[in-house]
Amino acid sequence: MSKLVNSIREAVALSGLKDGMTVSFHHHLRNGDFVLNMVMEEIANAGIKDLTVNASSLFDVHRPLLTHIQNKVVTGLSADYISAGIGRAISQGVMEKPVEFRTHGGRPRDIALGRTPIDVAFIAAPAADKMGNCTGKYGKSACGSLGYAFADAMYAKKVVVITDQLMDYPLQNWSISESYVDYVVAVDAIGDPKGIVSGTTQITRDPVGLVMASHAAKVIENSGLLKDGFSFQTGAGGASLAAAKYLKDIMLEKKIQGSFGLGGITGYLVDMLQAGCFRNLLDVQCFDLKAVESIRSDPRHQEITAMHYAAPGSRSAVVDNLDVVILGATEIDTDFNVNVHTDSNGYIMGGSGGHSDTAAGAKLSMIIAPMFRARLPIVTDRVTCISTPGESIDVLVTQGGIAVNPRQAELKQRLVDAGLPVVDIHELKEKAERITGKPAKLPKGDRVVANVIGREGDLQDVIYNVPVKD
């Protein structure tokens, strides 16, 4: 027996895909993914229309999707993150229906509950056998963890695995089992593994970034949370990685061993694992090729599903045991609400991803951001879009000082007692505006182009179109 079919075109036909259905994709190949574009081209050639695309994230490599939107092949879109290449067109009104943004935890929860049913899931698998057992750990396009694809495989009505490395049956150390898979397609290439690299993945050398990173590490050191069993997540930005470096030095000096590092794993967290700073890494997606090698070879580096990572309403999720998370922001307001969906001009260029999930779960959620970017202050009276509610944010770290949410009086006192430069968030706003001037109010259109669904499933905010100048 074999589930192998000759082509993506044949798999689409066998799946029973029809007008008005929903297809899904995962994003572990990130900006190196070929699969979404290949599949959507075959769907368009088959004359199928009015589809909803449910993708865990969309990147600039997926810009051909805009043609399918314009041709009405795609009329609905759901994602956790959308990069600027597609986001700008959405902000200008290319879609008639609003996009639905979810979080990395909210997406699998809603799939599992049947709120966002999937008719056909297409899974890019760097290695698979003829029955559909598959993994991201091996193969020429190895991307590491397939954490975001599990919900699609488990709950879609039909599942198609697309691979460029067909292995003997049974594939060893599979991630997704054949029991969920209907068809397997072998192609020449599913993507470019170099495209999975996220952010800078290099520690910043910028003096401003290093000041912020040093402040962030000292906040953690004096929070009362840095002790044996400590758990931690950080992103791939230069300042965040620098904060992790300073934290590593503190942990080694004090002989503290944490329980786990979490999230999208970078090579720097792998270094911390190998140095003994953590006992385990729990990985829902690999951010660079060093992380891919680690998850393939080190049993302490474990793959987890998006549900296990961050789904609210599940019996438990790892974020609920997280001590500290370091996050970024496009802007933050004086109520500590954070925007990571839009840029300073109101154009879509991101999304919550795991931002609001980890912020809600962690005991200490910290934003690292400069006081201003391109002469626009980071702190505002009201963010353009609430990606993460202020009640989930504890600290803002900038080069101009550290602002602590008034809800965290004990933490604020700890930081003051440690001699750290604690300031009121309104003071940070005023300090930045003395340098940049008070920014003009953004023009806002009259049409909603995106609904931001909070991690609990409620409508948290909306994003309006950006008026196009004549």
TAZI-V583308 format. One record per residue. RES is the residue in one small letter. OMEGA is omega as a letter, one per 20 degrees, with the letter a starting at -180 (999 if undefined). Layout:
BEGIN
res->RES omega->OMEGA
res->RES omega->OMEGA
END
This chain:
BEGIN
res->m omega->r
res->s omega->r
res->k omega->a
res->l omega->r
res->v omega->a
res->n omega->a
res->s omega->r
res->i omega->r
res->r omega->r
res->e omega->r
res->a omega->r
res->v omega->a
res->a omega->a
res->l omega->a
res->s omega->a
res->g omega->a
res->l omega->a
res->k omega->r
res->d omega->r
res->g omega->a
res->m omega->r
res->t omega->r
res->v omega->a
res->s omega->a
res->f omega->r
res->h omega->a
res->h omega->a
res->h omega->r
res->l omega->r
res->r omega->a
res->n omega->r
res->g omega->a
res->d omega->r
res->f omega->a
res->v omega->a
res->l omega->a
res->n omega->r
res->m omega->a
res->v omega->a
res->m omega->r
res->e omega->r
res->e omega->r
res->i omega->r
res->a omega->r
res->n omega->r
res->a omega->r
res->g omega->a
res->i omega->a
res->k omega->r
res->d omega->a
res->l omega->r
res->t omega->r
res->v omega->r
res->n omega->a
res->a omega->r
res->s omega->r
res->s omega->r
res->l omega->a
res->f omega->a
res->d omega->r
res->v omega->a
res->h omega->a
res->r omega->r
res->p omega->r
res->l omega->a
res->l omega->r
res->t omega->r
res->h omega->r
res->i omega->a
res->q omega->a
res->n omega->r
res->k omega->r
res->v omega->r
res->v omega->r
res->t omega->r
res->g omega->a
res->l omega->r
res->s omega->a
res->a omega->r
res->d omega->a
res->y omega->r
res->i omega->a
res->s omega->a
res->a omega->a
res->g omega->r
res->i omega->a
res->g omega->a
res->r omega->r
res->a omega->r
res->i omega->r
res->s omega->r
res->q omega->r
res->g omega->a
res->v omega->a
res->m omega->r
res->e omega->r
res->k omega->r
res->p omega->r
res->v omega->r
res->e omega->r
res->f omega->r
res->r omega->r
res->t omega->r
res->h omega->r
res->g omega->a
res->g omega->a
res->r omega->a
res->p omega->r
res->r omega->a
res->d omega->r
res->i omega->a
res->a omega->a
res->l omega->a
res->g omega->r
res->r omega->r
res->t omega->a
res->p omega->a
res->i omega->r
res->d omega->r
res->v omega->r
res->a omega->r
res->f omega->a
res->i omega->r
res->a omega->a
res->a omega->r
res->p omega->r
res->a omega->r
res->a omega->r
res->d omega->a
res->k omega->a
res->m omega->r
res->g omega->r
res->n omega->a
res->c omega->a
res->t omega->r
res->g omega->a
res->k omega->a
res->y omega->r
res->g omega->a
res->k omega->r
res->s omega->a
res->a omega->a
res->c omega->r
res->g omega->a
res->s omega->r
res->l omega->a
res->g omega->a
res->y omega->a
res->a omega->a
res->f omega->a
res->a omega->r
res->d omega->a
res->a omega->a
res->m omega->a
res->y omega->r
res->a omega->r
res->k omega->r
res->k omega->a
res->v omega->r
res->v omega->r
res->v omega->r
res->i omega->a
res->t omega->r
res->d omega->r
res->q omega->a
res->l omega->a
res->m omega->r
res->d omega->r
res->y omega->i
res->p omega->r
res->l omega->r
res->q omega->r
res->n omega->r
res->w omega->r
res->s omega->r
res->i omega->a
res->s omega->r
res->e omega->a
res->s omega->r
res->y omega->a
res->v omega->r
res->d omega->a
res->y omega->r
res->v omega->r
res->v omega->r
res->a omega->r
res->v omega->a
res->d omega->a
res->a omega->r
res->i omega->r
res->g omega->r
res->d omega->a
res->p omega->r
res->k omega->a
res->g omega->r
res->i omega->a
res->v omega->a
res->s omega->r
res->g omega->a
res->t omega->a
res->t omega->r
res->q omega->r
res->i omega->a
res->t omega->r
res->r omega->r
res->d omega->a
res->p omega->r
res->v omega->r
res->g omega->a
res->l omega->r
res->v omega->r
res->m omega->a
res->a omega->r
res->s omega->r
res->h omega->a
res->a omega->r
res->a omega->r
res->k omega->r
res->v omega->r
res->i omega->a
res->e omega->a
res->n omega->a
res->s omega->a
res->g omega->a
res->l omega->a
res->l omega->r
res->k omega->r
res->d omega->a
res->g omega->a
res->f omega->r
res->s omega->a
res->f omega->r
res->q omega->r
res->t omega->a
res->g omega->a
res->a omega->r
res->g omega->a
res->g omega->a
res->a omega->r
res->s omega->r
res->l omega->r
res->a omega->r
res->a omega->r
res->a omega->r
res->k omega->r
res->y omega->r
res->l omega->r
res->k omega->r
res->d omega->r
res->i omega->a
res->m omega->r
res->l omega->r
res->e omega->a
res->k omega->r
res->k omega->r
res->i omega->r
res->q omega->r
res->g omega->r
res->s omega->a
res->f omega->r
res->g omega->a
res->l omega->r
res->g omega->r
res->g omega->a
res->i omega->r
res->t omega->r
res->g omega->a
res->y omega->r
res->l omega->r
res->v omega->r
res->d omega->r
res->m omega->r
res->l omega->a
res->q omega->r
res->a omega->r
res->g omega->r
res->c omega->r
res->f omega->r
res->r omega->a
res->n omega->r
res->l omega->r
res->l omega->a
res->d omega->r
res->v omega->r
res->q omega->r
res->c omega->a
res->f omega->r
res->d omega->a
res->l omega->r
res->k omega->r
res->a omega->r
res->v omega->r
res->e omega->a
res->s omega->a
res->i omega->r
res->r omega->a
res->s omega->a
res->d omega->a
res->p omega->r
res->r omega->a
res->h omega->a
res->q omega->r
res->e omega->r
res->i omega->r
res->t omega->r
res->a omega->r
res->m omega->r
res->h omega->a
res->y omega->a
res->a omega->a
res->a omega->r
res->p omega->r
res->g omega->r
res->s omega->a
res->r omega->r
res->s omega->r
res->a omega->a
res->v omega->a
res->v omega->a
res->d omega->r
res->n omega->a
res->l omega->r
res->d omega->a
res->v omega->r
res->v omega->r
res->i omega->a
res->l omega->r
res->g omega->r
res->a omega->r
res->t omega->r
res->e omega->r
res->i omega->a
res->d omega->a
res->t omega->r
res->d omega->r
res->f omega->r
res->n omega->a
res->v omega->r
res->n omega->r
res->v omega->a
res->h omega->a
res->t omega->r
res->d omega->a
res->s omega->r
res->n omega->r
res->g omega->r
res->y omega->r
res->i omega->r
res->m omega->a
res->g omega->a
res->g omega->a
res->s omega->a
res->g omega->r
res->g omega->a
res->h omega->a
res->s omega->r
res->d omega->a
res->t omega->r
res->a omega->r
res->a omega->a
res->g omega->a
res->a omega->r
res->k omega->r
res->l omega->r
res->s omega->a
res->m omega->r
res->i omega->r
res->i omega->r
res->a omega->r
res->p omega->a
res->m omega->r
res->f omega->r
res->r omega->r
res->a omega->r
res->r omega->r
res->l omega->a
res->p omega->r
res->i omega->a
res->v omega->a
res->t omega->r
res->d omega->r
res->r omega->a
res->v omega->r
res->t omega->r
res->c omega->r
res->i omega->r
res->s omega->r
res->t omega->a
res->p omega->a
res->g omega->r
res->e omega->a
res->s omega->a
res->i omega->a
res->d omega->a
res->v omega->r
res->l omega->r
res->v omega->r
res->t omega->r
res->q omega->a
res->g omega->r
res->g omega->a
res->i omega->r
res->a omega->a
res->v omega->r
res->n omega->a
res->p omega->r
res->r omega->a
res->q omega->a
res->a omega->a
res->e omega->r
res->l omega->r
res->k omega->a
res->q omega->r
res->r omega->a
res->l omega->r
res->v omega->a
res->d omega->r
res->a omega->r
res->g omega->r
res->l omega->a
res->p omega->a
res->v omega->r
res->v omega->r
res->d omega->a
res->i omega->r
res->h omega->r
res->e omega->r
res->l omega->r
res->k omega->a
res->e omega->r
res->k omega->r
res->a omega->a
res->e omega->r
res->r omega->r
res->i omega->a
res->t omega->a
res->g omega->a
res->k omega->a
res->p omega->r
res->a omega->r
res->k omega->a
res->l omega->r
res->p omega->a
res->k omega->r
res->g omega->a
res->d omega->a
res->r omega->r
res->v omega->r
res->v omega->r
res->a omega->r
res->n omega->r
res->v omega->a
res->i omega->r
res->g omega->a
res->r omega->r
res->e omega->r
res->g omega->a
res->d omega->r
res->l omega->a
res->q omega->r
res->d omega->r
res->v omega->r
res->i omega->a
res->y omega->r
res->n omega->r
res->v omega->a
res->p omega->r
res->v omega->a
res->k omega->r
res->d omega->999
END
